[in-house]
Amino acid sequence: MDRTREETALRALRLIGVVAQDEPATADQMQGALDVLESVWAEVREEAQATWDIATGTPPEGFVPLANFLAAELAPEYAVAAPMTRARAKLRLLAVIRPAERECCHPHETHDYGMRHCNG
C-alpha cells in the first residue's frame, strides 16, 4: 500500500525525536515537514527521473528511504541528530528509485554517483 505525504512527514519527525511514537505532530510541525518534503522530493525527482510521485503516494520500498532523507534535512532545523547523513540518505533513496543502474551495460558512461547508465 502506498504511503501518503503526511505519513512520510510524520515518520521523519519521529525519526529525529521531535514527535513521540504515540502522539501526532502539531499543525506547524506537519506543515513545516511537508514544505521541506516537497523541496527535497523536487531535488530527487529531477535527478533520478522517478516513475512515481509523492502526490499520488510513495510505494512501500520508497517510504523509509524517503522518510530518512527528509529526517536528515529536518534535523538541523530542530537542532537534533539525524538518523544518517543527508548524503547517505539521498543515496539510499536514489538506489530505490533507480535500481537498474546498479547493473551497468555501458562501462564508459557514469552518473555523478559513480553509477552507470543502462538505458541502451
Secondary structure, DSSP 8 states (H G I E B T S, - for coil): --B-HHHHHHHHHHHTTSS-TTS---HHHHHHHHHHHHHHHHHHHHHHT-SS-TTT-B-HHHHHHHHHHHHHHHHHHHT---SS-HHHHHHHHHHHH-GGGGS-S-TT-B-TTS-B----
